[in-house]
């Protein structure tokens, strides 16, 4: 029952977010175009509900062709491929805002396990039974693992926290994660990469 209510909340918040934040979204889009050549949005294949692939949207924060050089898709602290505007929107998590569109499309939820790449940390057939539990719900813009270390966590810990979220998912648990996310964004906590990462 909560999954239906959760979906309604996701849609309402996403529509409200896109409308209320439209001036900011437009400003960021213009600044990205001024700062570097290339598209405004960065699109990438990820694994979602039931392990099915979808295309995630983010504001582009790296130079065009960055994934074809150096560390590929992986980003790291002081990555020279990140643009000037990219550094700002990453540190403030503004680069994630286009995922409101993913939520409206039904690809994602506001709260849930972060969607992994189709090949990293492993391909879908390589996930264990416990690890595959994360695919029982829609992936989220933020989640239990993100408010408990985010980029500083190794994958085994992330998977454990994702499993805990799926098993305990409720309105109050989601509200707790949402409040902690706002706190972390305001404090810009765990937004800087300490290791190579794609999230």
N, C-alpha and C positions, 0 to 999 in steps of 0.2 A: 504493500500500500504506500509506504513512504517513497518508493522509487517514482511513483506517479506524481506525488506532491513535490518531490525533488525536481522533477522535470519541469513542472509548472513554475517553480521558483527560478530555475535556470533561465527559462525563456523570458520571464518578467524582468529579471535583473539585467539580462543581456540587452533587451530592447531599451530599457531605461538607461543603461550604461552607454550604449551607442548614441542615444539622443543627447544625454546630458554632457557627454564627453566629446561630442562632435567638433566643437571648436579646437580642443586639444588635439584630436586625431587629425584634423585638417592641418594644423600648425606643424605637427610632427612630420606629416607627409611632405609638406613644402620644404621643411628643413632637410629632410633626407635627400630630396631631389637637388637642393642647392649644394649640399655637402659633398655628394659624390654621384657619379653617373650610375644608372641602373634602375631597376624596379623599386617601388616603394615597399612592397611586401616580399617577404622571404617565404617560400613554400617548401615543405619537406614531408616525405612519406613517414608516417608513424603507425604504430599498432594501437588499435582502439578496442572497443567493446567486442567480446568474443574473439579477440585476436585479429580482427579484420583491419585491413589497411585503410588509412584516410590521409588527406593532405592537411597538415597543420599550417596556420597562418601566423606570421609574426612581422613586425616592422623590421625591415632589413637593417642590420647593425654592422655588417661587414662589407668589405669591398667586393665588387662583382668578381666572381671566379675564385674567391678565397678558398672554397672547398677543394679546388683543384691543385692547391699549392700548400706547402708546409705540412700542417697537421690534418689536412683534409677537413672533415666536418667538425673536428674537435677544436674547441677554443680553450685558452688558458690565460692566466694572469698576464696583463700587459701585452696581449696578443696584438702585434702591429697591424694585423688585417682588419681590426675593428676601427670603424670610422670615428670622427670626433663626436658626431651626433650619436653614433652607436654606443659610445661609452656612457653617455648621459642616459639614454633610454634603457640601457641594460641595468645600470646601477639603481634606477628608479622603478624597474620592471614595466615601464611603459611599452617596451617592445612586445609584451604579451597581450596587450589590449585587443588586437585584431582577432584573438581567439573567441571573442564574443560572437563572431560570425560562425566559428566552428560549433559553438554551443547551439546557436539557432538552427544550424543544419542537422543537429543531432549527433555530431561526431564526438562532442565533449560535454562535460558538466563543469560547473564552477568549482566544485570540490571532488577530488578523486585522485587516484594514482597518476603521476605524470606519464604521458604516453612515451614509450620507448621507440627508438629507431627500429626499422624493420630488420636490421642486422646487428645492432648493438644494444645491450651487452651480449646478445646472442640472437640467433634466428628463432622464430616462433616454435619450431619443432623441438628445440633444445631446452625449452623451459620445463622445469619439473612440475609435478602436480600441484605442489604448494605455491610455486611461483605463478602458475597460470590462474590462480584465484584472482589476481589483480585484473584479469580480463573479464571478470564477471560483472563489472560495473563500467560505466563510461569513464574514460580518463579525465582528469581535471586540470584546470588552469593552475590550481594550487592543491596541496594535499597534506596528509599527515606526515609524510616523509619530508616535505618541503619546509614545514614549520619545526622540524626536528633535526635540522642540519643541512638540508638541501644538497648543495654541491660538495659538502665536506663528508658525506656519507659514502661508504663503499656499497656495492650493489647488493650484497647479502643483507645488509641492514635496511636498505631501501625496500627490498622485497618483503622483509619481515614486517616493516611498518605498513606496507601496502596491504598485506594479508590481514593485519590487525584492523586496518580501516574498513575493509570489506566486511569483516566479521562483526564489527561494532557500529556500522553505519547507521546514523540516526540524525534527526533534526538537530539535536543538542550537540552532537559530535561535530556535525558540519558547521554549526554556529561557532563552536570553540575554534575550529580550524580557521574559519573566516576572520575572526577577531585577531587571532595570532598572526595571520597573514598580513592584515592591515598594520599591526604593530611592527612586524619585520620590515615591511615596505617603508614605513615612516623612518625607521632606524637604519634602513638600507642594510639589514643584517643578512649575511650569507649570500649576498649578490655578487661578490667578487670571486672569480674562480681561483681555487688554490691548486687544482689539478686540471688536466685536460678533461673537458666535459662538453656535452652537447645540450644540456638542459639550462 
